[in-house]
Amino acid sequence: MNKGLLGWRKAVKPASWDTFVAASSKDPAATNTIRELIALFGDGRALDAIRATVLDEKADLAVRAAALEMLIEARPNYLQKFCETLLGVRVLNTTAIRGLALFGDDGIGKALAARYGRF
């Protein structure tokens, strides 16, 4: 399912999705794929969990970056401000810049220029 929806930003959640997630939640191998699909289906609670993963300084940086990419793909309404807060976080800042590239706000360029020497 994940590969079939590759490139989609939003999709309608299947009727049996919640049952599937409940049955699959104990499988650690399925966790990231399920999280990606939940974000695709626009579940606000799941997006909050993904956002918390991005902010979790104890989490592996690769996991945090992947979570940020999921948020960028889902494009929640808070994405611009969220990406701006990550400009000072090494490793995540380049992904955050890709998220900011989605917006036509002149302030983004100024924020990037102000932090240029710190990347």
Order of alpha helices (4+ residues) and beta strands (2+ residues): alpha-alpha-alpha-alpha-alpha-alpha-alpha
